[in-house]
Amino acid sequence: MTGLDRIASILATWFGCGRVPRAPGTAGTLGALPLYFAVAPGGPLAVLAAALITAAVGVWAGGRVARVSGTHDPQRVCIDEVAGVLVTLASAPRTWLGVAVAVVLFRLLDVLKPWPARPAERLPGGLGIVVDDLVAGGWGAAALLLGRRLAGI
């Protein structure tokens, strides 16, 4: 394993969140919260910028870890959940309830894989690892915006 492989592994597992024995995707989602709270004062565009930067890093790091491990989408890679939940969080009210709803909604959508998330998983390399979570995050953001409009979430 090269130095770049180690760096990719650290980033892809979101500093070890993906190495928890159960529910590494949930651990990665929760591991995104410090980044969210750091950038949220800058507003939704700052959160989206963090999501896009994380996604770009995730494509590289996740793809590298997948290639080294010989698997298409290693379970320990969770930087994709970080990027995806940040997309959903960009639409959430900056309250504990808003954050909690965004996290739960994202995890639900990440598991259900609404269209076009499932086809996105078939993209090559790191793109297939990350894009499906961005799609789930986008659906989560849309649902939150609709909920905020209709029900005042």
C-alpha positions as a printed Julia matrix, in Angstrom:
153×3 Matrix{Float64}:
   0.0    0.0     0.0
   1.45   3.35   -1.04
   1.27   6.63    0.86
  -1.46   7.83   -1.51
  -3.4    4.62   -0.85
  -3.24   5.36    2.89
  -4.4    8.94    2.39
  -7.22   7.69    0.16
  -8.24   5.15    2.8
  -8.31   7.75    5.57
 -10.46  10.08    3.47
 -12.68   7.36    1.98
 -13.48   5.98    5.44
 -14.05   9.56    6.64
 -11.29   9.4     9.21
 -12.27   5.91   10.37
 -16.07   6.24   10.52
 -16.39   3.57    7.83
 -14.43   1.11    9.92
 -17.11   0.69   12.58
 -18.31  -2.92   12.62
 -22.01  -2.14   12.13
 -23.73   0.48    9.98
 -20.64   2.23    8.57
 -22.88   4.31    6.29
 -24.74   5.67    9.28
 -21.43   6.31   11.05
 -20.22   8.25    8.02
 -23.46  10.21    7.89
 -23.1   11.19   11.54
 -19.4   11.84   10.96
 -20.4   14.55    8.49
 -21.98  16.65   11.24
 -18.78  18.37   12.46
 -18.11  19.53    8.9
 -21.71  20.65    8.54
 -21.6   22.67   11.77
 -18.3   24.22   10.69
 -19.62  25.43    7.31
 -23.33  26.0     8.09
 -22.79  29.57    9.36
 -21.85  30.4     5.76
 -25.35  29.4     4.64
 -26.72  26.8     2.25
 -24.26  27.64   -0.52
 -21.33  26.98    1.82
 -22.84  23.62    2.76
 -23.34  22.76   -0.92
 -19.76  23.81   -1.68
 -18.54  21.49    1.09
 -20.69  18.71   -0.4
 -19.22  19.2    -3.87
 -15.63  19.32   -2.6
 -16.25  16.22   -0.49
 -17.83  14.49   -3.49
 -14.83  15.28   -5.71
 -12.42  13.98   -3.07
 -14.72  10.98   -2.59
 -14.65  10.07   -6.28
 -10.86   9.94   -6.14
 -10.46   8.35   -2.7
 -13.39   5.92   -3.01
 -12.28   4.86   -6.47
  -8.74   4.28   -5.28
  -9.86   2.22   -2.27
 -12.19   0.18   -4.48
  -9.41  -0.48   -6.97
  -6.92  -1.5    -4.25
  -9.47  -3.73   -2.5
 -10.74  -5.26   -5.74
 -14.4   -4.51   -4.9
 -16.84  -2.23   -6.68
 -18.13  -0.32   -3.63
 -16.37  -1.31   -0.39
 -18.65  -1.04    2.62
 -16.02   0.88    4.59
 -16.06   3.75    2.07
 -18.43   6.31    3.59
 -17.19   9.66    2.25
 -20.05   9.29   -0.22
 -22.55   9.44    2.66
 -20.8   12.57    3.91
 -21.25  14.31    0.55
 -24.84  13.1     0.19
 -26.04  14.13    3.64
 -24.45  17.56    3.17
 -26.65  18.03    0.09
 -29.73  17.25    2.18
 -28.5   19.38    5.09
 -28.12  22.38    2.79
 -31.94  22.53    2.73
 -32.48  21.88    6.41
 -33.32  24.56    8.93
 -30.32  25.17   11.19
 -32.04  23.68   14.22
 -31.48  20.36   15.99
 -34.82  19.15   14.65
 -33.92  20.23   11.12
 -30.58  18.44   11.28
 -32.15  15.29   12.75
 -34.87  15.19   10.08
 -32.27  15.71    7.34
 -30.04  12.91    8.64
 -32.9   10.41    9.0
 -34.38  11.37    5.64
 -31.02  11.02    3.9
 -30.34   7.59    5.44
 -33.79   6.38    4.39
 -33.31   7.61    0.83
 -29.76   6.24    0.7
 -31.1    2.79    1.56
 -34.14   3.01   -0.76
 -32.13   4.38   -3.71
 -34.85   6.31   -5.57
 -34.36   6.83   -9.29
 -31.8    7.58  -10.64
 -29.68   6.54   -7.64
 -29.69   2.82   -8.43
 -28.54   3.27  -12.05
 -25.92   5.76  -10.82
 -24.35   2.96   -8.74
 -23.34   1.33  -12.01
 -21.14   4.26  -13.04
 -17.46   3.32  -13.16
 -15.08   3.64  -10.22
 -15.51   6.39   -7.69
 -18.36   7.97   -9.65
 -20.54   4.93   -8.98
 -19.64   5.09   -5.3
 -20.47   8.79   -4.87
 -23.16   9.81   -7.36
 -25.91   7.58   -5.98
 -25.49   9.29   -2.59
 -25.62  12.72   -4.21
 -28.89  11.68   -5.85
 -30.28  10.51   -2.5
 -29.1   13.79   -0.99
 -30.83  15.73   -3.74
 -34.1   13.89   -3.15
 -33.71  14.57    0.57
 -33.12  18.27   -0.09
 -36.2   18.42   -2.33
 -38.34  16.68    0.28
 -37.12  19.04    3.0
 -37.79  22.1     0.88
 -41.28  20.83    0.1
 -41.88  20.01    3.76
 -40.69  23.45    4.82
 -43.0   25.04    2.28
 -46.06  22.95    3.12
 -45.69  22.16    6.81
 -43.22  24.68    8.15
 -40.56  22.1     9.07
